[in-house]
Amino acid sequence: MSAATSSRAIGAVTGTLFKAPRTRTGQWVRNSSFHEGAREERRWKEENTFSPSEHNARMRAAEEFDRETRAPGKRNGSLGHIGLEVLRFMLRLRNRKTGRLDPSYSWIAEQLGRSRSAVAAALARLKEHGFLDWIRRTRVIEEPRDDGQYVEQISNAYFFGLPGKIAEQVRRMLRRPSEVVRRTSVEQERSQRRERATKAADGAASIIAGVQNPTLRAILERTRRSLESASPPSGRNEAL
């Protein structure tokens, strides 16, 4: 064996024994994917945690947006009834404390009784109009496959959004008391006035009863009844 042949043989053996491990490129996952836990937790907390009143306001604003964007004679607006259904489902599904929201397309479809393609289209419309956003995610496989795959695609992480005009609408809704709150406040105020009027009437009756002169007592009693008749404690004359 020549020196050159021996050198090539030694090189082949040492190359086999000490070659660097193959670089893993992750070519089996979607582009722009992030490893699980790399970005979503902060955004969940910042974008998916809000009060029940804001929860309701966001949904009402989305419904109004869909009505406003509905063409004459058409059933659906820009979001569509399935889009609103998916948004309502996602709002209810989010973790109120951590904001976590990462269901799969198939699971959403199963829960809503819709096809996977219908859910995917609804999510795309919600993202297009700024009501929802997401990031694709991957997870490291504990035991890499023989073909070299070491990560797998997992469900997206979702975040709620508010387009500029809708955000202002939601803020107005949160500043404006609801009809139920307004009526409750009016009833409480009315009840307090009735209670004060009743106490005043009872106090006047007690004072009149203590008057010794029968004639004066009768005059005072007629006066009291006349005043109560003109302004009844029932609140009949009080305006909403």
C-alpha positions as CSV (number, residue, x, y, z in Angstrom):
1,M,0.0,0.0,0.0
2,S,1.4,3.4,-1.0
3,A,1.8,6.2,1.4
4,A,-1.0,8.2,-0.3
5,T,-3.4,5.3,-0.1
6,S,-2.5,4.7,3.6
7,S,-3.1,8.4,4.3
8,R,-6.5,8.3,2.7
9,A,-7.6,5.2,4.6
10,I,-6.5,6.7,7.9
11,G,-8.3,9.9,7.1
12,A,-11.5,7.9,6.3
13,V,-11.4,6.0,9.6
14,T,-10.7,9.0,11.8
15,G,-13.3,11.0,10.0
16,T,-15.9,8.3,10.7
17,L,-14.9,8.1,14.4
18,F,-14.6,11.8,15.1
19,K,-17.0,13.5,12.6
20,A,-19.2,16.3,14.0
21,P,-22.8,15.6,14.7
22,R,-25.2,16.4,11.9
23,T,-26.7,19.9,12.1
24,R,-30.4,19.8,12.9
25,T,-32.2,22.4,10.8
26,G,-35.8,21.8,11.9
27,Q,-37.0,21.7,8.3
28,W,-40.1,19.7,9.3
29,V,-41.8,22.6,11.1
30,R,-43.5,25.7,9.8
31,N,-41.6,28.9,9.2
32,S,-41.5,31.6,11.9
33,S,-42.1,29.1,14.6
34,F,-40.8,29.6,18.2
35,H,-40.0,27.0,20.8
36,E,-42.7,26.6,23.4
37,G,-42.3,29.1,26.3
38,A,-40.0,31.4,24.4
39,R,-42.5,34.3,23.8
40,E,-46.1,33.5,24.6
41,E,-46.3,33.8,28.4
42,R,-45.5,37.5,28.5
43,R,-48.0,38.3,25.7
44,W,-50.6,36.1,27.3
45,K,-50.4,38.1,30.5
46,E,-50.3,41.5,28.8
47,E,-52.9,40.9,26.1
48,N,-55.3,38.2,27.4
49,T,-56.0,39.2,30.9
50,F,-58.8,41.8,31.4
51,S,-62.0,42.3,33.4
52,P,-65.3,40.5,32.8
53,S,-66.8,43.9,31.8
54,E,-64.1,44.3,29.1
55,H,-64.6,40.7,28.1
56,N,-68.3,41.6,27.3
57,A,-67.4,44.9,25.7
58,R,-65.0,43.3,23.3
59,M,-67.6,40.8,22.2
60,R,-70.3,43.4,21.7
61,A,-67.9,45.6,19.7
62,A,-67.0,42.6,17.5
63,E,-70.7,42.0,16.9
64,E,-71.3,45.6,16.0
65,F,-68.3,45.6,13.7
66,D,-69.7,42.6,11.9
67,R,-73.1,44.3,11.5
68,E,-71.6,47.5,10.2
69,T,-69.5,45.7,7.6
70,R,-72.4,43.6,6.4
71,A,-73.4,44.4,2.8
72,P,-77.1,44.9,2.0
73,G,-78.8,41.5,1.5
74,K,-75.9,39.6,3.0
75,R,-76.1,37.4,6.1
76,N,-72.5,38.0,7.3
77,G,-70.2,40.9,7.7
78,S,-66.4,40.9,7.7
79,L,-66.1,38.4,10.6
80,G,-69.0,36.2,9.8
81,H,-71.2,34.3,12.2
82,I,-68.6,31.5,12.6
83,G,-65.9,34.2,13.2
84,L,-68.0,35.6,16.0
85,E,-68.7,32.1,17.3
86,V,-65.0,31.3,17.4
87,L,-64.1,34.7,19.1
88,R,-66.8,34.1,21.7
89,F,-65.4,30.6,22.4
90,M,-61.8,31.9,22.6
91,L,-62.8,34.7,25.0
92,R,-64.4,32.2,27.3
93,L,-61.6,29.7,27.0
94,R,-58.7,32.0,28.0
95,N,-57.3,31.6,31.5
96,R,-58.5,34.6,33.4
97,K,-55.3,34.8,35.5
98,T,-52.5,33.8,33.2
99,G,-54.1,34.6,29.8
100,R,-53.1,31.2,28.5
101,L,-54.8,30.3,25.2
102,D,-53.4,27.6,23.0
103,P,-56.1,25.3,21.6
104,S,-55.6,23.4,18.4
105,Y,-57.6,23.9,15.2
106,S,-59.0,20.4,15.5
107,W,-60.0,20.8,19.1
108,I,-61.8,24.1,18.5
109,A,-63.7,22.5,15.6
110,E,-64.7,19.5,17.7
111,Q,-66.0,21.7,20.5
112,L,-68.0,24.0,18.2
113,G,-69.2,21.2,15.9
114,R,-67.6,22.9,12.9
115,S,-65.2,21.7,10.2
116,R,-61.5,22.3,10.7
117,S,-61.4,24.4,7.5
118,A,-64.3,26.6,8.7
119,V,-62.4,27.3,12.0
120,A,-59.2,28.0,10.1
121,A,-61.0,30.5,7.9
122,A,-62.7,32.1,10.8
123,L,-59.4,32.5,12.7
124,A,-57.8,34.1,9.6
125,R,-60.6,36.7,9.4
126,L,-60.3,37.5,13.0
127,K,-56.6,38.0,12.5
128,E,-57.0,40.0,9.3
129,H,-59.3,42.5,11.2
130,G,-57.1,42.8,14.3
131,F,-59.3,40.9,16.8
132,L,-56.8,38.0,17.2
133,D,-53.2,37.2,16.7
134,W,-51.0,34.2,17.2
135,I,-47.5,32.7,17.0
136,R,-46.6,29.2,15.7
137,R,-44.8,27.0,18.2
138,T,-42.6,24.0,18.3
139,R,-41.5,21.6,21.0
140,V,-38.3,19.6,21.4
141,I,-38.9,15.8,20.9
142,E,-37.5,13.9,23.9
143,E,-36.4,11.0,21.7
144,P,-35.5,12.3,18.2
145,R,-36.6,10.1,15.4
146,D,-34.3,8.1,13.2
147,D,-34.8,10.5,10.3
148,G,-33.2,13.3,12.4
149,Q,-36.3,15.2,13.3
150,Y,-35.9,16.7,16.8
151,V,-38.7,19.2,17.1
152,E,-42.5,18.9,16.5
153,Q,-45.1,21.5,15.6
154,I,-47.6,22.1,18.4
155,S,-50.7,24.3,18.7
156,N,-50.5,28.0,18.2
157,A,-50.5,30.5,21.1
158,Y,-53.3,33.1,20.7
159,F,-53.6,36.7,21.7
160,F,-56.5,39.1,21.6
161,G,-56.3,42.4,19.8
162,L,-58.3,45.6,19.4
163,P,-58.2,47.6,16.1
164,G,-58.0,51.3,16.7
165,K,-61.6,52.2,16.1
166,I,-62.8,49.1,18.1
167,A,-60.5,49.9,21.0
168,E,-62.1,53.4,21.3
169,Q,-65.5,51.8,21.1
170,V,-64.6,49.4,23.9
171,R,-63.3,52.2,26.1
172,R,-66.6,54.1,25.6
173,M,-68.6,51.0,26.6
174,L,-66.5,50.6,29.8
175,R,-67.1,54.3,30.7
176,R,-70.9,54.1,30.1
177,P,-72.9,52.2,32.8
178,S,-75.0,49.4,31.5
179,E,-78.8,49.7,31.5
180,V,-79.0,47.1,34.4
181,V,-76.5,49.2,36.5
182,R,-78.4,52.4,35.7
183,R,-81.8,50.9,36.7
184,T,-80.4,49.4,39.9
185,S,-79.0,52.8,40.9
186,V,-82.3,54.5,40.2
187,E,-84.2,51.9,42.2
188,Q,-81.8,52.2,45.1
189,E,-82.1,56.0,45.2
190,R,-85.9,55.8,45.0
191,S,-86.1,53.3,47.8
192,Q,-83.9,55.5,50.0
193,R,-86.2,58.5,49.3
194,R,-89.3,56.4,50.3
195,E,-87.6,55.3,53.4
196,R,-86.7,58.9,54.4
197,A,-90.3,60.0,53.6
198,T,-91.8,57.2,55.7
199,K,-89.6,58.0,58.7
200,A,-90.5,61.7,58.4
201,A,-94.2,60.9,58.3
202,D,-93.9,58.6,61.3
203,G,-92.0,61.3,63.2
204,A,-94.7,63.9,62.3
205,A,-97.5,61.6,63.4
206,S,-95.7,61.0,66.7
207,I,-95.4,64.7,67.3
208,I,-99.0,65.4,66.4
209,A,-100.2,62.6,68.7
210,G,-98.4,64.3,71.6
211,V,-100.3,67.6,71.1
212,Q,-102.8,68.0,74.0
213,N,-105.2,70.5,72.4
214,P,-107.7,68.5,70.3
215,T,-108.5,71.3,67.9
216,L,-104.8,71.9,67.2
217,R,-104.1,68.2,66.9
218,A,-106.9,67.9,64.3
219,I,-105.6,70.8,62.3
220,L,-102.1,69.4,62.3
221,E,-103.3,65.9,61.3
222,R,-105.3,67.3,58.3
223,T,-102.2,69.3,57.3
224,R,-100.0,66.2,57.4
225,R,-102.4,64.2,55.3
226,S,-102.7,66.9,52.8
227,L,-98.9,67.1,52.4
228,E,-98.6,63.4,52.1
229,S,-101.3,63.3,49.5
230,A,-99.6,66.0,47.4
231,S,-96.2,64.2,47.5
232,P,-96.8,60.5,48.1
233,P,-93.9,58.4,49.4
234,S,-94.7,55.8,46.8
235,G,-92.6,57.7,44.3
236,R,-95.4,57.9,41.8
237,N,-94.4,61.4,40.8
238,E,-90.7,60.7,40.5
239,A,-89.2,60.7,37.1
240,L,-86.8,58.2,35.7
